[in-house]
Amino acid sequence: MAKSNKNGTPVKDKMKRIIIGIGFLALLPCLGWTGELTGRDIAVKMDAVDTSQDYKRTAIMVINRKGQKLVRKMVTYNKKYGPDERSLIKFIEPPDVRGIMYLTWSYEDIERDDDMWVFLPAESLVRRISGGGKKGSFMRSDFANEDIEKREVDDDEHRLLRSEEFSGVDCYVVERISKKQRDTNYSKRIVWVRKDIWLPMKIEYYNKRGKHFKTAIYGGFKEIKGIWTITKIMVETPGKGSKTLMQYDNVDYNIGLSDSLFEQSNLKR
């Protein structure tokens, strides 16, 4: 007769269940389940950090290139329209760039190209930026025009590479490859994502030859109205001997911005 434990369960049956359970756990990696997040899961969490309906912020952009220094001051407005977003960047200083505005309409639908316009007050001209124009430099900085557009989760293929610390903070390292290679400067981006607040700490940019040529470092993390916010970005392009610091201030969320602020027809007013 088989021995039983205190609960009356035969010992052999109990051992069989333990062995089967161990075997199932050993098979899980082979079945593609490891308990780890996927690259896309991480991108979704990053996209969900900003829970606001709209925001306004001021910014100082300092460009250093081969000993020359340029300083730009601007105000940025952003508003969500369901899954889509619109943003307006208005330059305030210095006088030679005052009144220049960039308006962007970003769409979640990856089959639809984002719309971008720039208003040049000296010419009283609204110019559409599309295709190759989005690869150009944003106001002579280390940012490209495409860098100021919102990237939707499914604009890219995401692959989790590893976990590691960056500046003492636990991060996921995710590779992001654009699904529309013709519309970007980059063959890929490698992103270090904080595991605690789901914001980037570093992005490495690779050109179409697969060479790492530009790096962005993110900092000044602050919780504003319950939303974790980046207030400082440093972008460096060693091959050009240049770097750009973008510093945000006076960040305010859910202020009820007017729709008219984001109309292309109002850029000249």
Backbone bond lengths (Angstrom), bond angles and torsions (degrees), N, CA, C in turn:
res aa  C-N    CA-C-N  psi(-1)  N-CA   C-N-CA  omega(-1)  CA-C   N-CA-C  phi
1 M - - - 1.463 - - 1.534 109.66 -
2 A 1.382 116.89 134.71 1.476 120.46 -178.40 1.509 110.88 -67.43
3 K 1.334 115.07 140.21 1.463 119.83 177.97 1.521 109.86 -69.53
4 S 1.344 115.88 149.29 1.462 121.70 177.81 1.508 109.69 -122.25
5 N 1.365 115.46 153.10 1.460 119.10 174.91 1.515 108.80 -85.37
6 K 1.351 117.21 -170.64 1.468 121.39 -176.96 1.512 112.40 -59.98
7 N 1.356 117.37 -32.68 1.467 121.16 -177.21 1.523 112.50 -84.78
8 G 1.316 115.57 0.83 1.454 118.65 178.17 1.510 113.45 86.67
9 T 1.375 119.64 6.46 1.455 122.81 179.83 1.522 109.44 -85.69
10 P 1.309 118.74 126.26 1.467 120.32 179.86 1.530 110.02 -56.78
11 V 1.322 117.17 134.85 1.468 122.25 -177.91 1.515 111.33 -60.71
12 K 1.355 117.97 -40.44 1.467 120.98 -179.71 1.516 111.34 -61.52
13 D 1.363 117.02 -42.42 1.468 120.36 179.14 1.516 110.88 -62.97
14 K 1.320 115.70 -40.53 1.463 119.93 -179.70 1.525 110.58 -63.83
15 M 1.341 116.73 -42.65 1.459 121.15 179.06 1.517 111.67 -63.82
16 K 1.338 116.84 -37.86 1.466 120.68 178.14 1.521 110.95 -61.47
17 R 1.347 115.87 -43.03 1.472 119.53 -178.59 1.530 110.77 -65.62
18 I 1.332 116.43 -37.90 1.470 120.28 178.78 1.517 110.38 -64.15
19 I 1.357 115.76 -44.97 1.464 120.60 -179.21 1.522 110.78 -63.53
20 I 1.353 117.20 -42.14 1.469 121.51 178.81 1.527 110.52 -63.37
21 G 1.361 115.33 -41.98 1.472 119.57 179.50 1.511 112.31 -62.43
22 I 1.345 117.06 -42.91 1.466 121.07 178.60 1.520 110.19 -63.34
23 G 1.333 115.78 -41.76 1.461 119.87 179.17 1.509 112.41 -62.44
24 F 1.352 116.83 -39.18 1.479 121.04 179.37 1.517 110.60 -65.51
25 L 1.344 116.35 -42.87 1.466 119.60 179.19 1.522 110.93 -62.72
26 A 1.343 116.22 -37.12 1.465 119.30 179.01 1.522 112.12 -67.09
27 L 1.323 116.58 -26.75 1.467 121.01 -178.59 1.520 113.40 -81.77
28 L 1.360 117.74 -19.39 1.469 120.86 -173.41 1.528 113.15 -55.09
29 P 1.345 120.30 -45.53 1.471 118.57 178.49 1.524 112.21 -60.17
30 C 1.336 117.01 -35.27 1.462 120.38 178.99 1.523 111.53 -68.17
31 L 1.347 115.72 -26.32 1.459 120.07 179.68 1.519 111.73 -86.95
32 G 1.347 116.75 0.05 1.466 120.36 176.27 1.512 113.77 89.53
33 W 1.324 118.10 13.41 1.471 120.51 178.81 1.512 108.97 -119.62
34 T 1.290 117.75 117.31 1.464 121.38 -179.01 1.523 111.81 -120.42
35 G 1.337 117.43 -4.34 1.454 120.02 -176.07 1.513 112.18 85.01
36 E 1.334 118.99 -6.57 1.459 124.09 -179.73 1.523 109.64 -86.84
37 L 1.328 115.54 147.38 1.461 120.03 175.17 1.524 110.09 -67.84
38 T 1.320 116.32 153.03 1.461 120.60 173.55 1.535 108.57 -88.26
39 G 1.331 115.91 167.07 1.459 119.82 176.31 1.512 111.72 -58.77
40 R 1.326 116.81 -40.27 1.463 120.39 -179.90 1.535 110.71 -68.17
41 D 1.334 117.59 -38.15 1.469 120.58 176.32 1.525 110.19 -55.85
42 I 1.312 116.15 -43.11 1.465 120.99 -178.55 1.526 110.16 -67.03
43 A 1.343 117.07 -40.61 1.465 120.67 177.86 1.527 111.16 -62.20
44 V 1.332 117.42 -38.69 1.463 121.78 178.13 1.526 110.14 -63.33
45 K 1.332 116.96 -43.04 1.463 120.74 179.05 1.532 110.98 -64.41
46 M 1.343 117.02 -38.34 1.461 120.46 177.09 1.529 110.49 -63.53
47 D 1.313 116.56 -42.20 1.463 121.89 -178.15 1.524 111.68 -65.30
48 A 1.346 116.34 -26.52 1.467 120.80 -175.11 1.529 113.18 -88.40
49 V 1.342 117.90 -3.32 1.473 120.05 -176.84 1.529 111.47 -62.16
50 D 1.335 116.76 -46.85 1.475 120.70 -178.99 1.519 108.98 -81.80
51 T 1.322 115.90 101.00 1.469 121.84 -178.84 1.524 112.61 -93.07
52 S 1.335 117.34 6.37 1.467 120.38 -176.02 1.516 111.67 -75.89
53 Q 1.332 114.94 163.15 1.462 121.08 172.01 1.524 111.00 -90.34
54 D 1.336 115.95 -31.06 1.467 120.19 175.90 1.522 109.51 -158.25
55 Y 1.339 116.44 168.42 1.461 119.81 175.36 1.522 110.26 -156.76
56 K 1.339 114.06 162.10 1.458 123.02 174.96 1.522 107.35 -135.96
57 R 1.326 117.11 142.20 1.461 120.43 177.29 1.523 109.63 -154.33
58 T 1.314 116.72 153.36 1.460 121.45 172.58 1.525 108.07 -100.81
59 A 1.313 116.51 158.84 1.464 119.88 -178.28 1.520 110.51 -148.44
60 I 1.318 114.99 145.73 1.458 123.13 170.00 1.523 106.95 -113.79
61 M 1.324 116.99 126.13 1.457 121.81 177.22 1.524 108.35 -113.87
62 V 1.333 116.29 118.99 1.463 121.82 -178.93 1.521 108.17 -112.92
63 I 1.346 115.84 118.43 1.462 122.34 -177.02 1.523 108.47 -108.24
64 N 1.330 116.11 123.84 1.473 121.27 175.77 1.521 108.10 -115.94
65 R 1.327 116.32 119.33 1.463 120.33 -178.80 1.514 109.64 -139.13
66 K 1.323 115.78 111.38 1.472 122.71 176.60 1.527 112.00 48.94
67 G 1.328 114.98 48.68 1.457 120.23 175.90 1.512 115.28 87.03
68 Q 1.337 117.89 -10.84 1.462 121.12 177.18 1.523 110.08 -95.65
69 K 1.323 116.56 144.26 1.455 121.85 -177.19 1.524 110.31 -125.70
70 L 1.316 116.04 127.36 1.460 122.23 176.46 1.526 108.31 -121.12
71 V 1.328 116.17 136.26 1.466 120.73 179.43 1.523 108.77 -121.46
72 R 1.310 117.19 130.05 1.465 123.12 178.50 1.535 109.05 -125.86
73 K 1.332 115.67 135.92 1.458 120.06 174.48 1.519 108.59 -115.58
74 M 1.330 116.87 138.01 1.465 120.81 -175.35 1.521 110.88 -147.81
75 V 1.339 114.23 166.59 1.461 122.14 172.06 1.526 107.41 -122.41
76 T 1.324 116.20 135.66 1.458 121.29 178.91 1.516 110.01 -116.56
77 Y 1.331 115.90 134.62 1.464 122.99 175.44 1.529 107.93 -120.62
78 N 1.330 116.78 143.46 1.460 120.49 179.57 1.524 109.67 -144.86
79 K 1.342 115.88 141.02 1.461 120.07 179.08 1.524 109.99 -144.86
80 K 1.330 115.92 141.73 1.458 121.48 179.07 1.523 110.60 -95.03
81 Y 1.329 114.07 142.03 1.464 122.22 176.75 1.527 106.81 -127.02
82 G 1.335 115.61 83.13 1.455 119.14 -172.22 1.523 108.23 64.86
83 P 1.335 117.62 -127.85 1.468 119.88 179.32 1.527 113.49 -80.43
84 D 1.340 117.77 -8.98 1.467 122.13 -178.06 1.528 110.34 -97.24
85 E 1.333 116.30 165.66 1.462 121.04 179.51 1.521 110.44 -139.95
86 R 1.344 114.89 154.20 1.456 121.03 173.16 1.526 108.28 -130.37
87 S 1.326 115.50 141.13 1.463 119.09 178.98 1.523 109.94 -136.97
88 L 1.330 114.82 148.88 1.464 122.13 178.27 1.513 108.46 -131.23
89 I 1.334 116.53 126.90 1.467 122.57 174.68 1.516 107.52 -112.03
90 K 1.322 115.89 122.95 1.467 121.25 -177.55 1.530 109.02 -120.12
91 F 1.343 117.11 120.58 1.462 121.35 -178.66 1.529 110.36 -83.55
92 I 1.337 115.01 136.82 1.464 122.33 -175.75 1.527 111.62 -110.27
93 E 1.309 116.99 -42.03 1.468 122.62 -177.48 1.525 108.76 -142.25
94 P 1.373 115.02 154.33 1.468 131.67 -2.24 1.532 110.74 -77.49
95 P 1.333 117.70 179.98 1.472 121.00 -175.39 1.525 115.11 -56.37
96 D 1.356 117.42 -31.79 1.463 118.38 -175.70 1.530 113.32 -72.25
97 V 1.354 117.36 -13.83 1.472 119.48 177.42 1.532 111.98 -117.77
98 R 1.341 116.08 -1.03 1.475 119.61 -177.32 1.528 110.33 -59.16
99 G 1.327 115.35 131.47 1.460 120.75 177.68 1.513 114.76 93.88
100 I 1.342 118.23 -12.57 1.467 120.04 174.63 1.524 108.58 -67.00
101 M 1.324 116.68 135.55 1.464 121.27 -178.07 1.523 111.00 -134.60
102 Y 1.317 115.23 141.24 1.461 122.75 173.62 1.530 108.01 -115.94
103 L 1.312 116.43 123.77 1.460 122.48 177.79 1.522 108.68 -115.48
104 T 1.329 116.42 128.13 1.458 121.61 -179.05 1.525 110.29 -128.45
105 W 1.325 116.12 131.89 1.458 123.03 171.03 1.521 106.65 -110.90
106 S 1.327 116.91 114.47 1.462 122.04 -178.42 1.522 109.78 -104.17
107 Y 1.332 115.94 133.62 1.471 121.59 -176.50 1.521 110.80 -114.68
108 E 1.330 115.36 139.64 1.464 120.04 177.06 1.526 111.21 -68.96
109 D 1.328 117.14 -33.14 1.463 122.78 179.81 1.531 109.38 -63.93
110 I 1.343 117.11 112.34 1.458 119.91 -175.24 1.522 112.63 -71.56
111 E 1.323 117.01 -13.50 1.464 120.07 176.97 1.523 111.67 -81.03
112 R 1.315 116.49 -9.53 1.461 121.75 -177.57 1.521 109.34 -109.17
113 D 1.333 117.52 123.23 1.463 121.05 179.61 1.524 110.38 -72.24
114 D 1.338 115.59 139.56 1.461 119.80 175.48 1.528 109.82 -63.27
115 D 1.334 115.72 149.31 1.469 121.38 176.15 1.525 109.60 -98.76
116 M 1.322 115.98 137.37 1.465 120.60 177.40 1.525 109.35 -141.61
117 W 1.352 114.78 134.08 1.464 120.59 177.83 1.525 108.75 -131.29
118 V 1.327 116.58 151.69 1.455 121.82 171.96 1.520 107.86 -124.63
119 F 1.338 115.90 135.87 1.467 121.40 175.86 1.517 108.63 -104.29
120 L 1.337 116.01 124.66 1.459 122.59 179.57 1.525 108.80 -109.21
121 P 1.341 118.25 103.03 1.470 120.79 -173.86 1.518 114.02 -63.73
122 A 1.327 117.89 -31.81 1.469 120.00 -178.77 1.526 111.34 -61.77
123 E 1.341 116.13 -29.99 1.458 121.08 179.30 1.519 112.31 -106.31
124 S 1.341 116.12 -2.31 1.471 121.98 -174.00 1.533 110.07 49.18
125 L 1.339 114.46 47.79 1.459 120.94 -171.51 1.528 110.84 -127.07
126 V 1.343 115.96 133.38 1.458 121.69 171.25 1.521 107.36 -101.80
127 R 1.317 116.23 120.63 1.465 120.68 -176.92 1.533 109.50 -116.20
128 R 1.300 116.43 132.58 1.457 121.22 177.45 1.533 109.66 -81.26
129 I 1.328 116.20 135.40 1.465 121.31 176.48 1.526 107.66 -107.49
130 S 1.316 116.37 120.56 1.462 119.54 -178.52 1.514 110.10 -147.44
131 G 1.324 116.02 164.92 1.461 121.27 175.87 1.515 112.17 53.58
132 G 1.340 116.01 -123.41 1.454 121.64 -177.27 1.509 113.78 -62.74
133 G 1.337 117.76 -24.10 1.459 120.87 179.56 1.514 113.26 -62.42
134 K 1.332 116.73 -27.94 1.467 120.41 179.97 1.523 112.08 -73.47
135 K 1.335 116.01 -14.85 1.457 119.87 177.90 1.530 111.30 -84.14
136 G 1.340 116.98 -12.42 1.461 121.38 -177.20 1.512 112.75 -72.15
137 S 1.335 115.30 166.03 1.459 121.84 -179.31 1.524 111.39 -69.67
138 F 1.332 116.25 139.76 1.459 122.49 176.45 1.529 108.58 -85.77
139 M 1.319 115.95 105.08 1.470 123.06 177.06 1.529 112.18 52.16
140 R 1.350 116.31 42.32 1.466 124.05 175.16 1.530 113.12 68.15
141 S 1.321 117.04 17.54 1.463 121.33 -178.79 1.527 110.91 -96.13
142 D 1.338 115.98 -177.77 1.465 121.11 175.24 1.523 112.10 -81.91
143 F 1.317 116.79 -5.82 1.465 120.96 171.30 1.529 108.39 -80.60
144 A 1.322 116.79 141.13 1.463 121.20 169.56 1.520 108.19 -92.38
145 N 1.334 116.57 159.71 1.465 119.12 176.66 1.525 111.48 -55.24
146 E 1.336 117.42 -36.19 1.459 119.86 -179.72 1.531 111.77 -66.92
147 D 1.340 117.46 -22.96 1.462 120.44 -179.42 1.523 112.43 -70.98
148 I 1.335 117.34 -21.68 1.466 118.93 -179.10 1.525 111.68 -91.27
149 E 1.345 117.25 -4.06 1.455 121.17 173.55 1.527 109.30 -81.06
150 K 1.328 116.39 149.17 1.458 119.89 173.27 1.524 109.27 -76.70
151 R 1.327 116.27 128.78 1.459 119.96 176.05 1.522 109.36 -91.45
152 E 1.314 116.30 125.93 1.458 120.85 176.08 1.530 109.32 -79.58
153 V 1.310 115.97 154.73 1.467 120.51 -178.13 1.521 111.27 -52.64
154 D 1.323 116.49 -47.37 1.465 119.56 -174.33 1.523 114.09 -88.92
155 D 1.339 117.67 12.66 1.464 120.10 168.00 1.526 110.09 -69.82
156 D 1.353 115.88 -21.36 1.462 121.20 -173.42 1.522 111.79 -126.27
157 E 1.328 114.23 157.85 1.459 121.81 163.43 1.524 106.59 -90.60
158 H 1.334 116.52 135.36 1.465 120.85 -175.32 1.526 110.11 -117.25
159 R 1.340 116.01 137.35 1.457 119.53 177.15 1.521 109.18 -138.54
160 L 1.328 115.91 122.87 1.461 120.63 177.10 1.521 108.57 -74.42
161 L 1.332 116.30 120.74 1.463 120.97 -178.09 1.520 112.33 -90.86
162 R 1.342 116.01 -44.12 1.464 120.02 -175.65 1.524 109.49 -175.63
163 S 1.329 115.33 176.48 1.461 122.73 169.15 1.520 107.72 -115.57
164 E 1.347 116.44 140.10 1.460 119.82 176.35 1.520 109.07 -163.31
165 E 1.316 115.92 166.34 1.462 120.73 176.97 1.524 110.17 -87.18
166 F 1.328 115.03 143.49 1.458 121.20 169.92 1.520 106.96 -132.33
167 S 1.318 116.87 122.29 1.477 122.85 -175.81 1.525 111.10 51.93
168 G 1.342 115.91 39.76 1.453 121.00 175.99 1.518 115.04 78.73
169 V 1.344 118.41 8.65 1.466 122.11 -178.58 1.530 109.49 -115.69
170 D 1.329 117.01 133.66 1.461 121.21 178.14 1.525 110.25 -66.75
171 C 1.325 116.27 129.12 1.463 121.41 -176.92 1.526 111.05 -134.95
172 Y 1.323 114.75 152.65 1.451 121.71 162.74 1.526 107.02 -92.26
173 V 1.327 116.91 142.28 1.465 121.41 176.19 1.527 107.26 -110.35
174 V 1.338 115.81 117.65 1.461 121.88 -172.17 1.522 110.27 -122.78
175 E 1.313 115.75 133.33 1.466 121.51 173.70 1.521 109.26 -91.56
176 R 1.347 115.88 130.97 1.458 120.89 179.45 1.527 108.80 -122.97
177 I 1.330 116.30 122.18 1.456 122.05 -179.39 1.525 108.53 -119.55
178 S 1.328 116.30 123.69 1.465 121.14 -178.07 1.527 110.62 -64.00
179 K 1.334 115.52 140.10 1.463 120.85 176.05 1.530 111.42 -78.70
180 K 1.342 116.56 -12.95 1.470 121.09 179.04 1.522 108.77 -119.80
181 Q 1.316 116.16 78.16 1.463 121.19 -174.63 1.525 113.26 -62.81
182 R 1.326 117.46 -26.97 1.472 119.52 -179.06 1.525 112.10 -68.64
183 D 1.343 117.34 -20.42 1.461 120.81 -173.96 1.526 113.63 -100.34
184 T 1.331 117.33 11.18 1.462 118.47 -174.73 1.524 111.98 -136.00
185 N 1.336 115.46 154.39 1.463 122.16 172.78 1.523 111.93 -75.06
186 Y 1.325 116.99 -18.04 1.456 121.15 -163.15 1.531 112.61 -110.24
187 S 1.340 114.88 136.07 1.465 118.81 171.80 1.524 109.66 -77.18
188 K 1.345 115.40 -31.34 1.464 120.24 177.54 1.524 109.43 -165.69
189 R 1.335 114.19 164.61 1.453 122.09 171.33 1.525 106.93 -125.84
190 I 1.327 117.35 140.17 1.457 121.82 172.49 1.526 106.66 -111.33
191 V 1.343 116.67 121.76 1.462 121.97 -171.14 1.527 110.48 -117.19
192 W 1.342 116.37 128.52 1.463 122.39 172.15 1.529 107.21 -94.56
193 V 1.339 117.65 116.67 1.469 123.07 -173.62 1.527 109.91 -112.79
194 R 1.321 116.11 125.14 1.468 120.27 177.09 1.522 110.76 -61.07
195 K 1.332 116.72 132.61 1.457 120.64 -179.48 1.530 112.54 -76.51
196 D 1.329 116.70 -19.65 1.468 118.65 -175.93 1.525 112.80 -87.49
197 I 1.349 118.02 -40.56 1.469 119.41 -175.46 1.534 112.61 -123.15
198 W 1.324 118.20 4.23 1.471 123.37 171.71 1.529 114.06 60.73
199 L 1.328 115.85 35.77 1.461 121.00 175.02 1.528 108.66 -116.00
200 P 1.346 117.61 152.45 1.464 119.47 179.77 1.516 111.77 -72.02
201 M 1.351 115.57 146.08 1.458 121.59 171.80 1.522 111.09 -107.51
202 K 1.323 115.42 -29.68 1.468 120.05 -179.72 1.522 109.19 -153.56
203 I 1.343 115.82 143.83 1.459 121.31 171.23 1.526 108.05 -131.50
204 E 1.334 116.36 127.31 1.457 122.01 171.55 1.519 108.44 -100.61
205 Y 1.325 116.24 132.03 1.466 122.15 -178.89 1.530 109.24 -107.59
206 Y 1.331 116.03 133.90 1.465 122.38 -178.83 1.525 109.47 -116.82
207 N 1.334 116.11 134.87 1.466 119.74 -178.99 1.529 110.77 -78.25
208 K 1.335 116.18 -177.87 1.458 120.67 -175.02 1.531 112.68 -68.50
209 R 1.324 117.22 -13.13 1.458 120.66 174.81 1.521 111.95 -92.30
210 G 1.333 115.19 3.87 1.458 120.29 178.53 1.511 114.39 81.49
211 K 1.359 116.96 14.77 1.463 120.97 -178.76 1.527 110.56 -97.02
212 H 1.335 115.16 133.70 1.469 120.86 175.61 1.529 108.95 -71.36
213 F 1.342 116.67 117.50 1.467 118.90 -174.77 1.520 114.11 -125.96
214 K 1.331 118.56 -10.62 1.472 120.45 -175.86 1.524 109.06 -149.35
215 T 1.336 116.15 144.05 1.470 120.72 -179.99 1.521 109.63 -134.88
216 A 1.330 115.68 137.06 1.470 121.84 173.56 1.527 108.72 -114.92
217 I 1.329 116.37 131.83 1.461 122.64 176.58 1.531 107.50 -114.92
218 Y 1.339 115.96 130.28 1.461 121.85 -175.90 1.526 109.87 -109.06
219 G 1.333 116.53 143.63 1.459 120.39 -179.55 1.515 111.63 -161.03
220 G 1.339 114.65 -165.87 1.456 120.58 -178.33 1.513 112.15 62.39
221 F 1.331 117.19 40.81 1.467 120.92 -176.59 1.527 110.18 -69.28
222 K 1.338 115.73 124.92 1.468 121.74 179.62 1.523 110.03 -135.57
223 E 1.325 115.55 146.08 1.460 120.20 174.03 1.527 107.98 -95.62
224 I 1.328 116.40 114.20 1.463 122.42 -177.00 1.529 108.26 -120.30
225 K 1.325 116.11 119.05 1.463 121.38 -176.97 1.533 111.78 52.10
226 G 1.337 115.15 38.42 1.460 120.72 177.40 1.513 114.45 80.62
227 I 1.351 118.32 5.67 1.462 121.99 -177.96 1.533 109.10 -116.01
228 W 1.317 117.07 121.53 1.463 120.26 176.45 1.528 109.61 -68.88
229 T 1.331 114.81 131.89 1.464 121.60 -167.73 1.520 110.82 -134.33
230 I 1.324 116.46 138.10 1.467 122.54 173.00 1.526 108.09 -87.33
231 T 1.329 117.77 130.30 1.461 119.98 179.81 1.530 112.97 -117.20
232 K 1.339 116.84 1.67 1.468 118.93 -179.11 1.530 109.93 -150.33
233 I 1.340 115.93 132.69 1.461 122.05 175.81 1.531 108.21 -135.21
234 M 1.328 116.30 129.20 1.458 121.75 174.30 1.525 108.23 -115.98
235 V 1.339 116.24 120.50 1.464 121.53 179.33 1.520 108.23 -114.58
236 E 1.332 116.34 129.95 1.464 121.06 -177.91 1.524 110.48 -127.53
237 T 1.343 115.15 134.17 1.465 122.22 176.43 1.523 107.43 -121.71
238 P 1.346 117.83 89.44 1.475 120.62 -173.73 1.516 113.90 -57.14
239 G 1.339 118.22 -36.51 1.459 121.05 -178.36 1.515 113.17 -62.23
240 K 1.335 116.84 -24.31 1.464 121.37 178.68 1.527 112.04 -101.06
241 G 1.336 115.36 -3.25 1.456 118.89 -177.40 1.510 112.21 63.42
242 S 1.336 116.76 37.08 1.469 119.61 -175.68 1.520 111.77 -135.17
243 K 1.326 114.04 155.32 1.462 121.04 173.63 1.519 108.82 -150.58
244 T 1.332 114.97 151.88 1.468 121.05 -177.50 1.517 109.62 -132.08
245 L 1.328 116.12 128.67 1.460 121.92 174.71 1.524 108.43 -103.87
246 M 1.334 116.40 126.24 1.457 122.05 173.44 1.524 107.28 -114.08
247 Q 1.339 115.61 120.17 1.453 120.10 -178.30 1.529 109.55 -122.94
248 Y 1.337 115.90 123.89 1.459 122.07 -177.22 1.522 110.81 -99.10
249 D 1.335 115.04 145.61 1.464 121.34 179.81 1.526 108.07 -145.84
250 N 1.337 116.09 167.50 1.472 121.93 177.26 1.531 111.82 51.51
251 V 1.326 116.23 43.51 1.458 120.90 179.37 1.524 109.23 -76.71
252 D 1.338 116.34 128.72 1.461 120.38 179.87 1.520 109.24 -139.85
253 Y 1.339 115.83 135.12 1.454 121.74 -176.80 1.522 111.74 -110.51
254 N 1.338 114.78 154.84 1.471 123.02 173.52 1.529 112.12 53.22
255 I 1.338 113.64 61.17 1.472 119.15 -177.00 1.524 112.65 -108.09
256 G 1.323 117.38 -1.40 1.463 120.92 176.42 1.513 113.91 76.73
257 L 1.319 117.94 53.14 1.466 121.84 -179.37 1.530 110.95 -68.16
258 S 1.326 116.02 143.76 1.467 121.84 179.98 1.525 110.91 -74.43
259 D 1.325 116.96 142.00 1.464 122.00 176.48 1.530 111.52 -60.65
260 S 1.328 116.97 -31.91 1.468 120.61 -175.79 1.527 111.95 -62.72
261 L 1.330 116.89 -23.30 1.460 121.76 179.62 1.531 111.54 -61.71
262 F 1.323 115.98 -26.02 1.464 121.24 -172.72 1.532 112.87 -108.11
263 E 1.325 116.63 17.05 1.457 120.09 178.52 1.526 110.35 -89.20
264 Q 1.308 116.19 131.62 1.462 121.47 -179.65 1.522 110.99 -60.58
265 S 1.346 116.46 -34.16 1.466 121.35 -177.96 1.528 112.23 -68.14
266 N 1.322 117.76 -16.77 1.464 121.21 -177.89 1.529 113.97 -96.16
267 L 1.322 117.62 1.36 1.467 119.62 -177.53 1.528 112.30 -63.18
268 K 1.328 117.86 -33.48 1.464 120.68 -177.80 1.520 113.23 -80.93
269 R 1.327 117.57 -11.14 1.462 119.04 -175.08 1.522 111.74 -82.21
